[in-house]
Amino acid sequence: MAVFADLLCGQGDPRGELVQLQLAREQKPHDARLARAEAAHLARHDRALLGGLRTATTLCELTWRRGFIVEAKLRSFAQDLAEPRTGLQPEPRRSRLPRLVRELLTLESTRRLSMLTVQLPYSTFARAQLSACVDEVVSAQPDSLRVLSVHVLEQRYDDWYSNDWSVAATVDEQVGEVFVSVDAGLAGVVLRRF
């Protein structure tokens, strides 16, 4: 892998230095200096490494390993918002998740993506948006993907000011080489697409 990192560095690819930093961190996992250097490198080269995802950092949790994103969790808290006094239902904030899934799967940095999780809170548009996310995955056909989780989130308590969210009931099934964990309400639609 060090030779691959040198090759990337020679080509001016910022993933080369990232690979070098991550290899060094594997040898010294508790070295704060290396952790800071890796974070600074990711921040400095976010456009080259993340493309359009660099502006969606609050929606993405990415796990990097040796210069590649191996796990991605995309989550949005967009939901229906009713006006309490009038009872009017304004146009809901639409989730950007399908577009983010598409952007994620086109990145060179995700050639080794093995786990993708997509989550939205319960709303009138959650299932349609999550289905659109699955369409993006099916369209991209990432060879390295081994686990796909697609879930509607529900608040655990009646306190809507809490950030305590849980995953609704799920159906888990192996589809070819991909283990799919999907919200029970979406299972029929999602599993047919694979």
C-alpha positions as MATLAB code, in Angstrom:
seq = 'MAVFADLLCGQGDPRGELVQLQLAREQKPHDARLARAEAAHLARHDRALLGGLRTATTLCELTWRRGFIVEAKLRSFAQDLAEPRTGLQPEPRRSRLPRLVRELLTLESTRRLSMLTVQLPYSTFARAQLSACVDEVVSAQPDSLRVLSVHVLEQRYDDWYSNDWSVAATVDEQVGEVFVSVDAGLAGVVLRRF';
ca = [
       0.000    0.000    0.000;
       2.951    2.325    0.620;
       3.982    1.903   -3.027;
       0.422    2.826   -4.092;
       0.622    5.926   -1.875;
       3.937    6.936   -3.469;
       2.439    6.447   -6.933;
      -0.543    8.661   -6.050;
       1.743   11.318   -4.564;
       3.803   11.268   -7.765;
       0.621   11.915   -9.746;
      -0.345   14.817   -7.475;
      -3.333   12.925   -6.028;
      -4.026   14.078   -2.438;
      -5.118   10.536   -1.565;
      -1.424    9.561   -1.714;
      -0.513   11.640    1.322;
      -3.762   10.572    2.987;
      -2.780    6.912    2.535;
       0.647    7.663    3.998;
      -0.887    9.393    7.014;
      -3.393    6.599    7.577;
      -0.708    3.918    7.306;
       1.321    5.823    9.896;
      -1.752    6.036   12.142;
      -2.205    2.267   11.882;
       1.277    1.933   13.378;
       0.656    4.642   16.007;
      -3.136    4.796   16.556;
      -2.920    7.082   19.598;
      -0.565    9.652   18.085;
      -2.461   12.943   18.356;
      -0.045   14.669   15.961;
      -0.864   12.171   13.198;
      -4.606   12.466   13.895;
      -4.399   16.255   13.549;
      -2.329   15.959   10.369;
      -4.892   13.573    8.855;
      -7.812   15.864    9.778;
      -5.966   18.899    8.377;
      -5.186   17.030    5.154;
      -8.836   16.002    4.723;
      -9.950   19.594    5.341;
      -7.334   21.046    2.974;
      -8.207   18.654    0.133;
     -11.932   18.254    0.738;
     -12.864   19.400   -2.784;
     -10.642   16.793   -4.464;
     -11.536   14.001   -2.037;
     -15.241   14.666   -1.453;
     -16.506   16.714   -4.385;
     -20.001   18.025   -3.626;
     -20.174   16.098   -0.368;
     -17.755   18.522    1.266;
     -20.642   20.906    1.951;
     -22.842   18.181    3.460;
     -20.646   17.324    6.433;
     -23.544   17.476    8.889;
     -25.373   14.839    6.847;
     -22.427   12.473    6.323;
     -20.374   10.266    8.594;
     -17.484    8.845    6.628;
     -14.950    6.228    7.677;
     -11.675    6.413    5.775;
      -9.195    3.577    5.511;
      -5.999    3.752    3.497;
      -7.169    6.634    1.326;
     -10.653    5.359    0.600;
     -14.080    5.767    2.171;
     -15.058    2.283    3.365;
     -18.187    3.168    5.344;
     -20.659    5.990    4.812;
     -23.701    6.972    6.836;
     -25.969    9.569    5.261;
     -28.662   10.921    7.520;
     -31.096   13.777    7.245;
     -33.556   15.112    9.775;
     -35.813   16.746    7.163;
     -39.413   16.143    8.146;
     -42.929   17.462    7.768;
     -43.516   20.711    9.588;
     -47.114   21.586   10.479;
     -48.058   25.070   11.556;
     -49.476   24.539   15.077;
     -51.823   27.542   15.134;
     -53.418   27.234   11.704;
     -53.001   23.540   11.055;
     -51.654   24.408    7.596;
     -49.169   21.968    6.204;
     -46.329   23.897    4.541;
     -44.295   22.338    1.761;
     -41.940   19.930    3.552;
     -38.204   20.410    3.426;
     -37.066   17.844    0.901;
     -34.138   15.676    1.724;
     -31.011   15.929   -0.385;
     -30.142   12.314    0.323;
     -30.741   10.812   -3.152;
     -28.429   13.422   -4.678;
     -25.846   12.846   -1.949;
     -25.952    9.084   -2.515;
     -25.368    9.679   -6.237;
     -22.451   12.020   -5.538;
     -20.965    9.637   -2.996;
     -21.042    6.690   -5.377;
     -19.338    8.630   -8.192;
     -16.321    9.622   -6.090;
     -12.974    7.973   -6.774;
     -12.562    7.861   -2.975;
     -15.470    5.393   -2.659;
     -14.119    2.651   -4.913;
     -13.762    0.512   -1.779;
     -17.041    1.466   -0.099;
     -18.282   -1.650    1.686;
     -21.059   -0.295    3.933;
     -23.675    2.365    3.155;
     -26.373    3.473    5.590;
     -29.119    5.927    4.591;
     -31.599    7.229    7.170;
     -34.481    9.704    7.256;
     -36.993   10.458   10.018;
     -40.577    9.383    9.538;
     -42.433   11.838    7.272;
     -44.819   11.860    4.345;
     -41.848   11.818    1.945;
     -39.353    9.550    3.762;
     -40.209    6.337    1.939;
     -40.139    7.998   -1.496;
     -36.802    9.648   -0.742;
     -35.295    6.411    0.587;
     -36.571    4.526   -2.470;
     -34.839    7.135   -4.630;
     -31.626    6.518   -2.655;
     -31.898    2.795   -3.365;
     -32.422    3.586   -7.071;
     -29.126    5.504   -7.004;
     -27.332    2.509   -5.462;
     -28.847    0.076   -7.955;
     -27.947    2.413  -10.826;
     -24.323    2.816   -9.694;
     -23.846   -0.904   -8.929;
     -20.817   -0.437   -6.654;
     -18.774   -3.655   -6.788;
     -17.325   -3.259   -3.309;
     -20.650   -2.697   -1.488;
     -21.378   -5.518    0.976;
     -23.909   -3.928    3.390;
     -26.756   -1.560    2.556;
     -28.961   -0.227    5.373;
     -31.996    1.880    4.475;
     -34.108    3.023    7.401;
     -36.843    5.328    8.558;
     -35.994    6.843   11.927;
     -38.554    7.237   14.670;
     -38.245    9.274   17.830;
     -38.071    7.045   20.824;
     -40.058    9.398   23.034;
     -42.839   11.920   22.500;
     -40.368   14.714   23.153;
     -39.884   16.236   19.690;
     -37.041   18.360   20.990;
     -34.983   15.284   21.743;
     -32.396   13.908   19.332;
     -33.075   10.394   20.565;
     -33.949    8.584   17.339;
     -34.237    4.857   16.743;
     -34.539    2.671   13.680;
     -38.014    1.320   12.921;
     -38.667   -2.410   12.431;
     -36.354   -3.922    9.820;
     -36.134   -6.784    7.363;
     -32.652   -8.242    6.792;
     -31.875  -10.272    3.703;
     -28.856  -11.359    1.696;
     -29.271  -10.307   -1.941;
     -26.406  -11.673   -4.005;
     -23.243  -10.424   -2.329;
     -25.005   -7.551   -0.547;
     -26.580   -7.838    2.899;
     -29.608   -5.521    2.853;
     -31.162   -4.204    6.059;
     -34.250   -2.198    5.220;
     -37.218   -0.619    6.968;
     -40.062   -3.168    7.010;
     -42.368   -0.755    5.181;
     -39.882   -0.461    2.315;
     -38.719   -4.079    2.172;
     -40.910   -5.198   -0.734;
     -40.003   -2.220   -2.897;
     -36.277   -2.257   -2.094;
     -35.644   -5.993   -2.345;
     -37.367   -6.171   -5.758;
     -34.910   -3.596   -7.121;
     -31.872   -5.783   -6.495;
];
